[in-house]
């Protein structure tokens, strides 16, 4: 079956039929309550109904939902709380489909290219499932096989997300979501192409070559296509299985995770955009396996400079430097009040990096503190007419919030300031731009403007 036929009118109609009634119905009820004076909330029951209806669907909407739940106030709080509980796992594809898809991807003799290929999946995720295979040379491999009709699913889900955003925006414009939507749409569509993910894996393996405690699998090129990605198998345990370990163990895992995410960013301007718990595993020696490279973001050097400048601005209380940093991030038309409000959120995110001492990522060791800060920022932004977060902001904020959540789970007590300063102390935007250009050229990637 061709990709064109999978992304067919019929496929889209089926997906809309599954999703549209729930999302549009909830949005309409929300609008009706607003119009008739019944209050602005979605309601816990309505949000729970949405999660129940979506929970049986495989695919991108769950990935989007998990992401949106971490962007403060981008969706109503009731939606965010319920959607955050969705799991990315989906029902596995049947054996007949697996055979058909493998034949399509590798040819009629595909089975002869493996020593063993179990038709039962070893793991399932939002866009595909993983089979633990054995190559002809005895090497164990992970073969990620894309679900059928997933392009239709992406189109349908993104259109429903746009509907939800548009309904909500009519009644609450504190956070203008058009740039958020555009960024999500582009990144999700990129995830459909496993050739891009293979390229991203090679890029990350190169960028992290000098990080001995972070591991990226080798791509098996002859057994990979646009919808099949074959790579070396990396053994590891789920991160949460270590959350009751001793302090030293939890700290070491957190340190390795910090470097896995931020060495590529501060050295090369690249961020892994999906710090979901399923996207890394922990080896027996506490090294990290970094997994799933479908969603990465490459930033221009000015953006990385802006992140560092904003830290300096928060550290010194320099409003002018903060405004310049936000401009480098892509924020536009910011007045002094907006800068001050955004600085409240920045001060919360940078707080662990400002103190030169071991500490929890949040001193209360609870996500409630972040929610309270976000709600206050949201309320004040609404009072001054709202703000349009630039596209570059979406996945940078996602990484900070997502990793912060992981560090909360681990109850890690680390000198975050020292970790951060090790990465930025000798930062030079010109040198970083040259380093980024050379790295990206090696992997056939254009440098961002």
C-alpha positions in Angstrom: 0.0 0.0 0.0 1.5 3.4 -1.0 1.8 6.3 1.4 -0.6 8.3 -1.0 -3.3 5.6 -0.6 -2.9 5.5 3.1 -3.3 9.3 3.3 -6.5 8.9 1.3 -9.8 10.7 1.5 -11.3 7.6 3.1 -8.6 7.4 5.7 -9.1 11.1 6.6 -12.9 10.6 6.8 -12.6 7.6 9.1 -10.2 9.6 11.4 -12.4 12.6 11.5 -15.4 10.4 12.4 -13.5 9.1 15.4 -12.2 12.4 16.6 -14.4 15.2 15.4 -17.5 14.4 17.4 -15.6 14.4 20.7 -13.4 17.4 20.1 -16.0 19.6 18.3 -18.7 18.5 20.8 -16.7 19.5 23.8 -15.7 22.8 22.1 -19.3 23.5 21.3 -20.4 22.8 24.9 -17.6 25.1 26.1 -18.7 27.9 23.8 -22.4 27.4 24.7 -21.6 27.8 28.4 -19.7 30.9 27.7 -22.4 32.4 25.4 -25.3 31.6 27.8 -23.4 32.8 30.9 -22.8 29.4 32.4 -19.2 30.0 33.2 -16.0 29.7 31.3 -14.7 26.3 32.6 -14.7 23.2 30.5 -15.7 21.1 33.5 -14.0 18.1 35.0 -16.6 15.7 33.6 -16.3 17.1 30.0 -12.6 16.9 30.1 -12.7 13.3 31.4 -15.1 12.4 28.6 -12.6 13.8 26.1 -9.8 11.7 27.6 -12.0 8.5 27.6 -12.9 9.0 23.9 -9.4 9.7 22.8 -7.7 7.0 24.9 -8.6 4.2 22.5 -7.0 6.0 19.5 -3.5 5.3 18.5 -1.4 8.2 17.3 -0.4 11.8 17.1 -3.3 13.3 19.0 -2.1 11.7 22.2 1.4 13.0 21.5 0.1 16.5 20.9 -2.1 16.2 24.0 0.9 15.3 26.2 2.9 18.1 24.8 0.1 20.7 25.2 -0.4 19.6 28.8 3.1 20.9 29.6 2.7 24.3 28.0 1.1 26.5 30.7 -2.4 27.7 29.9 -2.2 26.9 26.2 -5.3 24.8 26.8 -8.0 25.0 29.6 -6.6 23.6 32.9 -9.3 20.9 32.9 -8.2 19.7 29.5 -4.6 19.8 30.3 -5.0 17.8 33.5 -6.9 15.0 31.7 -4.9 14.9 28.5 -1.7 14.7 30.5 -2.9 11.2 31.6 -3.1 9.8 28.1 -0.6 7.2 27.3 1.3 7.0 24.0 0.9 3.2 23.8 -1.5 1.9 21.1 -3.0 -1.5 20.3 -0.4 -3.5 18.3 -0.8 -4.2 14.6 -1.8 -7.7 13.7 0.7 -10.3 12.3 -0.8 -10.2 8.8 -0.3 -6.4 8.6 3.2 -6.7 9.9 4.0 -9.2 7.1 2.4 -6.9 4.5 4.2 -3.8 5.7 7.6 -5.5 5.9 7.1 -6.9 2.4 6.3 -3.4 1.2 9.3 -1.8 2.8 12.0 -4.5 2.2 10.7 -6.6 -0.6 9.2 -10.1 -0.9 12.3 -11.8 0.5 12.4 -9.5 3.6 12.4 -12.5 6.1 15.7 -13.7 4.6 17.4 -10.5 5.7 16.9 -11.3 9.4 18.0 -14.3 11.4 14.8 -13.8 13.4 11.9 -11.3 13.3 9.1 -11.9 15.8 5.8 -10.7 14.4 4.7 -9.7 17.9 5.7 -6.2 18.9 8.1 -5.7 21.8 6.8 -2.1 22.4 4.2 0.2 21.0 4.2 4.0 20.7 2.2 6.8 19.2 3.3 6.5 15.6 4.6 3.0 15.3 5.6 -0.2 17.1 8.9 -1.8 17.8 10.0 -5.4 17.0 13.0 -6.9 18.6 14.8 -8.7 15.8 18.0 -10.6 15.2 20.2 -9.6 12.3 22.1 -12.1 10.1 25.3 -11.5 12.0 23.6 -12.2 15.3 23.2 -8.5 16.4 20.0 -7.7 18.2 18.1 -4.8 16.5 15.1 -2.7 17.1 12.8 -2.4 14.1 10.3 0.5 14.4 7.4 0.0 11.9 5.0 2.8 11.3 1.3 2.3 11.8 -1.1 2.2 8.8 -3.0 5.4 7.9 -0.8 7.4 10.2 -0.6 10.3 7.7 -4.4 10.6 7.7 -4.3 10.5 11.5 -1.9 13.4 11.7 -3.9 15.5 9.3 -7.1 14.8 11.1 -5.7 15.3 14.6 -4.0 18.6 13.6 -7.3 19.9 12.2 -9.1 19.0 15.4 -6.4 20.7 17.5 -6.8 23.8 15.3 -10.5 23.7 16.0 -10.0 23.4 19.7 -7.5 26.3 19.7 -9.8 28.5 17.6 -12.8 28.0 19.9 -10.7 28.6 23.0 -9.0 31.7 21.5 -12.4 33.4 21.0 -13.0 33.5 24.7 -9.5 33.7 26.1 -6.6 35.4 24.3 -3.9 35.5 27.0 -1.8 33.0 25.0 -2.2 33.3 21.2 -1.7 29.8 19.9 -1.2 30.3 16.1 2.6 29.9 16.3 2.3 27.1 18.7 0.1 25.3 16.3 2.4 25.9 13.3 5.4 24.5 15.2 3.5 21.4 16.4 2.2 20.7 12.9 5.6 21.0 11.3 7.3 18.8 13.9 4.6 16.1 13.8 4.7 15.9 10.0 8.5 15.5 10.2 8.0 12.5 12.5 6.3 10.6 9.7 9.5 10.3 7.8 11.8 7.7 9.4 14.6 8.8 7.0 14.6 12.1 8.9 14.7 10.3 12.2 17.6 8.2 11.0 19.5 11.4 10.0 18.7 12.8 13.5 20.1 9.7 15.2 23.3 10.0 13.3 23.5 13.7 14.2 22.9 13.0 17.9 25.5 10.2 17.9 28.0 12.7 16.5 27.1 15.5 18.8 27.3 13.3 21.9 30.4 11.4 20.8 32.4 12.9 23.8 29.7 12.1 26.4 30.6 8.7 27.7 27.5 8.3 29.8 24.9 8.9 27.0 24.3 6.4 24.3 22.6 6.6 20.9 21.9 3.5 18.7 23.5 2.9 15.3 21.1 3.1 12.4 21.1 -0.1 10.2 20.9 1.7 6.9 20.1 -1.2 4.5 17.1 -2.2 6.6 15.6 1.3 7.0 13.1 3.2 4.8 10.7 6.1 5.2 8.4 3.9 7.3 10.8 1.3 8.8 13.7 2.3 11.0 16.1 -0.4 12.0 18.7 0.3 14.7 20.8 -1.4 17.3 19.0 -2.6 20.4 19.9 -0.7 23.6 19.2 -2.6 26.8 18.0 -0.4 29.7 15.4 -0.1 32.4 12.6 2.5 32.7 13.7 5.6 34.5 10.9 5.4 37.1 12.2 2.0 38.3 15.0 4.1 39.9 12.9 6.7 41.7 13.2 4.9 45.0 17.0 4.3 44.7 19.5 6.0 46.9 20.3 9.7 46.5 23.6 9.1 44.7 21.9 6.8 42.1 19.2 9.3 41.4 21.6 12.2 41.2 23.8 10.4 38.7 20.9 9.6 36.4 19.7 13.2 36.5 23.2 14.5 35.7 23.4 12.2 32.7 20.0 13.3 31.5 20.9 17.0 31.9 24.0 16.6 29.7 22.1 14.4 27.1 19.7 17.3 26.5 21.8 20.4 27.0 25.2 19.5 25.5 23.7 19.4 22.0 21.8 22.6 22.7 24.5 24.9 24.0 27.2 23.4 21.8 25.3 23.0 18.5 21.9 24.6 18.9 19.9 21.4 18.8 17.3 20.2 21.3 15.5 16.9 21.6 11.9 18.1 21.6 10.2 15.2 23.5 11.5 14.5 27.0 8.8 11.9 27.5 9.6 9.1 30.1 9.5 6.5 27.3 12.2 8.3 25.3 15.2 7.2 27.4 16.2 4.2 29.5 18.8 3.6 32.1 21.6 1.1 31.9 22.9 -1.0 34.9 25.8 1.4 35.3 23.3 4.4 35.3 24.3 5.5 31.8 21.4 6.9 29.7 20.1 5.5 26.4 18.6 8.3 24.4 15.7 7.1 22.2 13.2 8.3 19.6 14.6 11.1 17.4 11.5 12.0 15.4 11.1 15.3 17.1 14.2 17.5 17.3 14.5 21.3 16.9 17.5 23.1 15.4 17.8 26.8 16.6 19.8 29.7 15.0 22.8 30.7 17.2 21.0 34.0 18.1 18.3 31.9 19.9 20.9 30.1 22.0 22.6 33.4 22.8 19.1 34.7 23.8 18.7 31.8 26.3 22.0 32.7 27.9 21.3 36.4 27.9 18.0 35.9 29.6 19.8 34.0 32.3 22.1 36.9 32.8 19.2 39.3 32.7 17.3 37.4 35.5 20.5 37.1 37.5 21.3 40.8 37.4 17.7 42.3 37.1 18.6 43.8 33.7 15.3 44.6 32.0 16.9 45.9 28.8 19.0 42.7 28.4 15.8 40.6 29.0 13.9 42.5 26.3 16.8 41.9 23.9 16.9 38.2 24.8 13.1 37.8 24.2 13.6 39.5 20.8 16.3 37.0 20.0 13.8 34.3 20.9 11.3 35.7 18.4 8.9 37.6 20.7 7.6 40.8 19.1 6.0 44.0 20.3 6.8 43.6 23.9 6.3 46.6 26.2 7.8 47.0 29.7 4.8 45.4 31.4 5.0 42.3 29.2 8.7 42.0 29.8 8.2 42.1 33.5 5.5 39.5 33.3 7.5 37.1 31.1 10.4 37.6 33.6 8.3 36.0 36.3 8.1 32.8 34.3 11.8 33.1 33.4 12.8 33.6 37.0 10.9 30.4 37.9 12.6 28.4 35.2 16.1 29.7 35.9 15.8 29.6 39.7 17.7 26.3 40.1 20.5 27.6 37.9 21.0 30.8 39.9 22.0 29.2 43.2 25.5 27.8 43.6 24.6 24.8 45.8 23.1 21.4 45.5 19.3 21.6 45.6 16.1 20.1 44.3 14.9 21.3 40.9 12.0 22.8 42.8 12.4 23.3 46.6 8.9 22.2 47.3 9.5 19.1 45.2 6.0 19.6 43.7 4.7 20.7 40.4 2.1 22.8 42.1 4.7 25.7 42.5 5.1 25.8 38.7 1.4 25.7 38.2 0.8 28.7 40.6 3.5 30.7 38.9 2.1 29.9 35.4 -1.4 30.8 36.5 -0.2 34.2 37.8 1.7 34.9 34.6 -1.2 33.9 32.5 -3.6 36.1 34.5 -1.4 39.2 34.1 -0.7 38.5 30.4 -4.5 38.5 29.8 -4.7 41.9 31.6 -2.2 43.5 29.2 -3.7 42.0 26.0 -2.0 38.7 25.6 1.2 37.5 24.0 2.1 35.4 21.0 4.8 32.8 21.9 7.2 32.4 18.9 7.6 29.0 17.3 11.1 28.6 18.7 9.7 28.9 22.3 7.5 25.9 22.1 10.1 23.1 22.3 12.6 25.0 24.4 9.9 25.4 27.0 8.8 21.8 26.5 12.4 20.6 27.2 12.7 22.7 30.4 9.3 21.7 31.8 9.5 18.1 30.7 13.0 17.5 32.1 12.1 19.4 35.3 9.3 16.9 35.7 11.7 14.0 35.4 14.1 15.6 38.0 11.1 16.0 40.3 10.3 12.3 39.9 14.0 11.5 40.8 14.1 13.9 43.7 17.6 14.8 42.4 19.7 17.1 44.5 22.4 18.6 42.2 24.3 21.8 41.9 22.4 22.8 38.7 24.3 26.1 38.6 27.6 24.3 38.2 26.2 22.0 35.5 24.9 25.0 33.6 28.0 27.1 34.0 30.2 24.3 32.7 28.2 24.5 29.4 27.9 28.3 28.9 31.0 29.7 30.7 33.0 30.2 27.5 30.1 30.6 25.2 30.8 32.7 22.1 28.0 33.1 19.5 30.4 33.3 16.6 32.3 30.2 17.6 29.0 28.3 18.3 27.7 29.3 14.8 30.8 27.9 13.1 30.7 24.7 15.2 27.0 24.3 14.4 27.6 24.9 10.7 30.3 22.3 10.5 28.3 19.7 12.4 25.1 20.2 10.3 27.0 20.2 7.0 28.5 16.8 8.0 24.9 15.4 8.1 23.5 17.3 5.1 21.4 19.7 7.2 20.9 23.3 6.3 21.9 25.8 9.1 18.8 27.8 10.3 18.7 31.5 9.6 
